[in-house]
């Protein structure tokens, strides 16, 4: 599977331009990897972040707080068919926009 140009732009921006801890960048890179080029949404649950980042859930939860406060990610709570509330994570619109702007200014 070839990565989309959007994903490449996101990866480049996250790795080169953001001054964050390696685990925080890893979380953003995982979300970027699942970001759909058409909808610009990833809808990544914390369970997938735990699986792909290799970190424990409490550590991921702790790292998500400053990422959300810094407007790097957005949270969306949804109800499953079973009536359970699940939190999904996406890159913020502002982060995506900056990544796209940076790639066109090169």
Secondary structure by P-SEA (a helix, b strand, c coil): ccccaaaaaaaaaaaccccccaaaaaaaaaaaaacccccccccccaaaaaaaacccaaaaaaaaaaaaaaccbbbbbbbccccbbbbbbbccaaaaaaaaaaaaac
